[in-house]
Amino acid sequence: MDNIAANPCIIGWAHSRFGKLDDAPDTEALIGLVARAAIEDAGLDPADIDAVFLGQFNGGFVRQDFPASLVFQAVPELRFKPATRYENACATGSAAIHGALDFLGAKRGRFTLVVGVEKMTATPGARIGEILLSASHLKTEGEVPAGFAGIFGRIAESYFQRHGDQSDALAAIAAKNHANGVDNPYAQMRKDLGYAFCRAESEKNPFVAPPLKRTDCSLVSDGAAALVIASGEAAAGFTRAVRFRATAQVNDFLPMASRDIIKFEGAAQAWRQALATAQLGLDDLSLVETHDCFTIAELIEYEAMGLVPEGQGARAVLEGWTAKDGRLPVNRSGGLKAKGHPIGATGVSMHVLTAMQLTGEAGDMQLSRADRAGVFNMGGAAVANYVSILERAG
């Protein structure tokens, strides 16, 4: 990216509430909550959109597959435009964003619509666990108890064995993100649970996959989010724009046994690549939205992004570095922990909420300083790793 000013920009967005959305009974209805709204937010007509990129994991959550053209049901004026579905586990939303960026980089069009969506809550609990576990290496990890929580329970156990018991830090991460979620009108859980509740095992906070308790695990959610992304040239005429200063995608081995699972090496590589391309350091960022599917993930991600050395992730949260008034606020939105985690929507949501911060439109979530930000969206157990460095354009 030699000419950063010419990079693609986010110029519009929309975001549904996350949670159990009975008023949106299927994927099609969820798409309808955000697709046209994002185009209107950008100040465009549907005719201006050159292509549609839709992220949905599905994996069996809903019977309807092949969802890309469902966007046309919400915005029929888009009929005959190219529309493609993307999937990369929990990083599905970012995969769709990268599809749009590639389209714009190839100069195939000027304006793209990206939609991320997932309908999860209509699926029985046991089946949800099976579907999520399919994002692991089933040959070697398919019998792990407690589904994907069990995968991250194993990661937490390994981290504890190497670096000591981190239960205080995990509880602090959960408490921080739930407190932040109170300020997010889209969040599934807007309740400040407090550190003491998150730290103690109880009837309301039992172990799910020791050492992880319920408060260490993200929520099963329905939801959708959408972005309009313009080429750098097309965005030049917009006074409200958020530029992709840099992006990176790094994939790692799928089996945990093929790597040192507590290092998140793919995430670290993605952060290094993105920051190098952006010609920035972590200290140049005002905030980070990171993929806290489980609290242990956020802890290790502090190390992967370079905030603290390996094995010292606890310092970042226990010393207040990642609080909303800390040196690098992390997950001011409440993160996946409080906001919810409708898989296909998550990566798009993270970019929407970051764009809101950078344009001063984050309402009660707004930070006093918000000029550059990092977004980290992860698929599987640090398998698909996406980093975006975003900044206000102009």
N, C-alpha and C positions, 0 to 999 in steps of 0.2 A: 504494500500500500504506500507507494511513493508520494502520492498526492492525497493526503488524508482528507482534505476539504471536499474531494470528489467522491468520498465513500458514501454508500447507501445510508439513508436516514429513516427512522420511524417518524411518521407524520400524523398518525391517528391510531386510536385503540378503543377497545371495549372489553368489559370484564363482567361476567356474571357473578352472583353470589356463589360461594362454594358450600357444599353440604349435601344433605338429603333433599333433593329438589323434586318433590312429588308433582309440582306444577309444570315440570319439564320431563315428561315421562320417557323420552327416548333421545337418542343422539340428534335426530333431526330437529327436535324442539330446542335442545341446548344450542345447536348451531344458530338457530333463529334468534337467540337472545343477543348475539354479538356480531354476526356477519355484517348486516346492513349498518348497525350502529357504528362500527369501526370506520366504514367508508364515509358515513356522514360526519363522524368526528374529524376526519381528515379534510373535510370540505370538498370532497369529490363526488362525482356521479358514478354509479356502477359501470357506466360505459368507459370510464377512465381506467378501470382495472384491467391489466393485461394477462394476469394468470392468478390462479388460486392454489395455495399449498395448505393441505390439511393434515394435522397430526392427530392420530388416534392409535392407541395401543390395541385395544379391544381384547384379543386373546381369548374371547369367549364371554366377556361381560354382557354383550348384547348379541342377538342373532343377526342383526343387520350388519353386514360388512360392506366393503367397496364404497366407502362413505364420501369420497371427494366431491362427487356431483350432487350430494345432498345440500351443499351450499347453494345450489341453484334453486332449491325449494324456498330458501329464505330470500334470495335475491335473484329472481328469474331473469333479470336483465343480463346476468352473467352467462347465460346459455351460450354455448359454442366457444367459450373461453377455455384454454387448457386448465385442467384441475387434476392434481396428483395427491395421493395419500402417502404420508411418510410414517415410519415406525422405527424406533430405536430404544425400546424399553422405556424407562422413566425419563429418558432424554428425547422422547418423541417430539415434543414441542420445539425444542431447539433444532432437531433434524429438519423439521418443516421450515423453520426460519432460514437455515443454511441453504435449503432448496431455493427459497426466494432470493437469497443473496447471490447464489450461483447464476440464477436466471437473469438478474439485473447486471451482474458482472459480465455476462456473455452478451449484453446489450440486446437482449431479445424483447425488452419492454421497459416501461418507465415506472409503472405502479403495480404492486403485488398485494394480494390479500392473504394473510396467514391466519389460520384458525386452528386452535388446539382444543380438543374436546374429549371428555370421557364420561360415561354413565356407569357407575360402579355399584351403587347402593341397592339396586334391584336384584342383585345376585346374592344367593345364600352365602353365609360366612365361610363355610368350609370350601365352597367352590372358589371364592375370592382368593383364599390361600393357595389353592392349586394353580390358579391362573397366574398369580404373582410369582410363584416358585418357578414357573416356566421361563422366567428371565434369569434363571441360574443354570449351571451346567448339570442337567438332570442325570447324566450318567454317574456323576460323583457326588452330587448334592441333592438329588431328588428325594432322598429319604430323611432329610433334615426335619426334625419336628418343628411345628409352629410356623411353617412356610417361610416367607422372606424375613420375618422377624427372627426366625431361627438362624438364618444366614448371618444377619447382623449381630445376633447374640453371640455367635461363634467369633465374629470379628472383635466384639467387645471383650470376650474372654481372652483372646490372644493378646489384645492390647494391654489388658490388666496384668497378664502374666509377664509381659516384657517391661511395662512401665509403672506397675503398681495400680492399686484400686483407684478408679477415677469416678466413683459413684457421686462424689460431691460435685464434680465438674459437670457430669451428665445432668444432674438435677438442676444445676445453675443454668445450663443451656435451655432446658425445658421451661424453667420459670421465666427466663428472659423472653423467650419466644411467645409464651402465652401472655405475658404482660404486654408485649408489642402488639399481639393480635387483637387486643381490646380496641385499639385505634383503627383497625382495618375494617371498613364496612363490608368487605367481601368475604371476610374470614368465616370459616365454619364454626370455630369456637372462640368467642369473644369473652373470655373469662380469665382473670388473673388468678392462677391456681396457687401461686406462692411457692417459695423454695421448700418449705417444710413439707408440704403435701407431695411435691415431686420427689423429694428425697426418701420418704418413708414408704415401705411396703404397707399396704392396707387393703381392706376389702374393696375400696373404690380405686385402688391403684395397685393391682396385683402384678406379680411377675408374669410376663408373657413369654419371654425367652431369656432366662437369667444370663447375665445380670440386668437385662432390660426389662423395665416395668411398662405399664400402659402409657405413662407420661413420657416415655422415651420413644414412642412409636407414632408416626404420622397417621392421619385419619383416612378412612375410606370415604370417598367423596364423589359427587357429581359436580360438573362445572365446565365452563368454556371461557376462552379468552381469544381475542383477535387483535391483529396488528395490520396496519397499512404501511408497507415499506416502499420507499421511493428510491430511484437511482439518485446519486449525488447531484447530477445535473438537474433532474426534475425537482429535487427538494430545494434547490437554490431559491425558488420563489416563495418558499414558506417561511414565515417568521417563527413558527413553533415546530421545531424539529430536533430529534435526538440522533446523533451520528454514531454509527458503528465505527469506532476508531480502530478496532482490531477484533478478530475472531480466531478461534482455534478449535479443532476437533482432534482428539487423540483416543484411539481405541486400544484396549489391552486384551490379554488372554481372557477367555470366559471362565475356565475353571479356576477356583481360588487356589487350588494346589499348585498351579503353574506360576505363582508369583508370591511375593511377600504381601499378604493381604492387608496388613495394617499400615502400609506405606502409601497407598493410593498413588502409585507412581504415574499412572496415566493422567490423573488429575494434576499432579505437579508438573508434568510435561506440558499440559494444555495451558496452565497458568504461565509458565515460563515463555512459551511461544507467543501467547497473546500479549503479554507485557512487553516482550522484546519488539514485536511488530508495532505496538503502540508507542514505543520509545518512552515508556513510563515505568515507574516503580510502584510497589504497593502503597507507599506513602502518598502517592499522587491521587489516590482514590478517596472519595468522600464516604462511600458505603459499598457494601457487598451484599448481594442476595445469593445465598448458597443452598445447596441441596441437602436439607436436614431431614431426609426420609426417616432417619433414626438419630437420636442425639449423638451417638458415637460417630456417625458420619460427619456431623458438623465439627466435632472435636478434631478428627483426623484431617478434615479439610482446612482447618486453621494452619496445620503444618504444611499441607500440600500447597497452599497459596503463598507460603513463605512468611506468614505472620509471626510464627514462632519456630524454633528448631524442632526436629523430630523428638517425640516423646514429651514435649512440653505444652501440648495443646491446652491443658487445664489452665495454665497461666492466663491465657487470653480472656477466658470468661470469668475466672475467679478474681482477677485483678481489674475487671471492668472494661477491658479494652474494647470488647464487642458490644457493649451496651449502647443504647441510643445516644448517649452523651459521651461515649468513649472515643478512643483514637481512631477506630475503624468500626462503625456500627455495622453489625451483621444481622440480616433478617429483620429489618425494621418493620416489615410487613407481617411478622409473626411466623414467617417461614412455612414450610410444609406442615410443621408440627401443629400450629394453630390455624393457619389459613386453610389447610386441607390439601389433599394430593390426588386430584383427578388426573390420572397419569398423563394422558395426551395433552392436557391443558397446562400442565405445570410449567414447562419451559417458556411457553408464550406468556403465561401469567407473570413469571419472574421479570420478563422484559417489559411488560406493561407497567408493573408497579415501579420498576426502576425508572422508566421514562417519566412517570408521574412525579417522582422525586426530582428528576433533573429539570423538569419544566416548572417546578414549584406548584404542582397541582395535586399533591399527595394528602391534602387536608390535615387531619389530626396526626397522620403519620409523618408529616413533613419535617425533615431535618433542617437545621439552620444553615448548614453547608452542604450543598449537593450540586457539584459541577461535573464530576466524573465518577463512574461506578463500574464495578465488576459483577458479572453474573456467572455463576457456575451451576450447570445442570448436568446430572449424572444418570446414566442408564445402567441398571444392574449394580453389582457391588464394585463400583469404580471401573466399569468396563467401557462404556461409552461416555466420554468426558468432553463437555463443551464449555468454553469460556468466551464471553463477550466483554469487551471494554467499550462502554458507552459514554458519550459526553454531549453536553448541549452544543448544538450547531449554531455558529454565529455569536 
